[in-house]
Amino acid sequence: MIDHRRNRFVCMALGAGLALATGGSGAVAEGVPSTITAESCTTCHGPGGIGSGAIPRLAGEPAADLSAALTGFRDGTRESTIMSRLTGPLTDEDIAGIADYFSSLGAPAQ
Amino acid sequence: MTRDLTRRQAIGITGAALGSPFLAAPLYAQSSGHVVVIGGGFGGASAARTLRRVAPGISVTLLVDAAEFTTCPFSNLVIGGLRDISDIRFSYDALRSEGVDVRVDPATALDPAAREVVLQSGDRLSYDRAIVSPGIDFRWDALPGVSADVAETLPHAWKAGAQTLLLRDQIQAMPEGGTVIIAPPDNPFRCPPGPYERASLIAHYLSQHNPTAKVLIVDGKDKFSKQGLFMAGWQALYPGMISFIPFAEHGGLKEIDAGAKRIDTYFESFSADVINLIPPQSAASIALEAGLTGTGMWCEIDGLTFESREAENVHVIGDAAIVGDMPKSGFSAATQGKVCAHAIATLLAGNAPERGYLMNTCYSLVAPDYGISVAGVYQSDDDNRLSSLPGTGGTSEAGDHPQLRRDEADYARGWYASITQELFGA
């Protein structure tokens, strides 16, 4: 499943261009934009990923750490309560996009 | 065009605003128009606030029923005496400060052909796009011999507020060794695990204050959400206190005697001191009356944009809609509100909507330090139906895992703080 989704990121920029060019009804932009996925993440991880109680902060964390965590949850190599149930469909490109997105949202609280 | 479609663009946009924990640059700077949002719950507040955040060129009017919103999530903690009602009540001040035109003037009618909403005051508002998030109404006619006023005696507590307090007070005033009946409806209904979390937290209260009392679930169905996890928790924490009577064992409600606090089913009669009668439900009446439910009782939508299958320029989110495989939860409604806001901002800029992932997580507390969950990831398929993605989701691991239960209870509280902060917080 992951493999056949792997090309989607590559299609993303192209697909967006095509969608914008046609701009009409029925057209759908390809790819999974990290801004949309992030809207689900922040429901638990706090507005902008600032964390909430026992739920960890994402904003401003190093992208490599966020990527490693998400990859570990997806591949079952990292223990979790719930994250392994939420990361199954993510491609490597999805994970990189989400990690960069939250990493860029400001430095973590000291 | 500043839509975030690539990593490079995402870094460019957000990097410019380094230091802010929030998305600082609008994603849809060219979008404009007027969006009217009907309903100020998890779906409506989420959609309204997200629209202002990602597309400040769009003006947003949010029509709400009351100056404050009382959340159904965590209302079971109020019923169980674990939180005060003021802890689950939120104002719309933060939305106002971000430019949402919040009006305590509920919509009474929607005219999709004229693209107009009629308000209780008689005012009429025109819109470019409407977001309908009115929640549910009760189907009193689906219960034998009762009308809406039965809730004054047999509270539903399925819309939070005065009903929540009525049920709490009845439970606290119950005689020693008394019985509480919870009567949940058949599917579909708002918050599938809700009645069973409620049974749990009532049992938690009773185990401390009225330990010989009983909780009886006289159910309109045979199976329920997270059933194995709930029942294992009841066995461990409240042995013998909670009984589940599936539909097949009672055959359905035949007569309800509110004065005598008695429910007659086709096979058996049940008497109690407190009856929590949760009626069958439909999309709220404004959706039915506007024709958004077609010939059914729920609103069919396009899973990509949440646009109604029955009316153009009208989007339906939250409990009133059938959203593919997504459950009727506050989390789902909030996620749908956010993604619907992106879709509308995209459409109002003349662009094509995007096929994102949508997630849901429902935590339930079996006790204050004992949490369980169900989760799912959804994406609209080729027919634009939001389908559960294979290999994702499911419930917490079964078995004896005390640390996992404690962690999930902590995460439940973290989730509630997060979602209410995101929707209503300053």
Interface residues (C-beta under 8 A of the other chain):
Chain A: M1 M12 A13 A16 A19 L20 T22 G23 G24 A27 V28 A29 E30 G31 V32 P33 S34 T35 I36 T37 E39 S40 C41 T42 T43 C44 H45 G46 P47 G48 G49 I50 S52 G53 A54 I55 A59 G60 T81 I82 R85 L86 T87 G88 P89 L90 D94 A96 G97 D100 Y101 S104 L105 G106 A107
Chain B: M1 R3 D4 L5 T6 R7 A10 I11 T14 G15 L18 G19 S20 P21 F22 L23 L27 T50 L304 F331 A334 T335 K338 V339 H342 G350 N351 A352 P353 E354 R355 G356 Y357 L358 M359 T361 S373 A375 G376 V377 Q379 L389 P390 G391 T392 G393 G394 S396 L404 D407 E408 D410 Y411 R413 G414 W415 A417 S418 I419 Q421 E422 G425
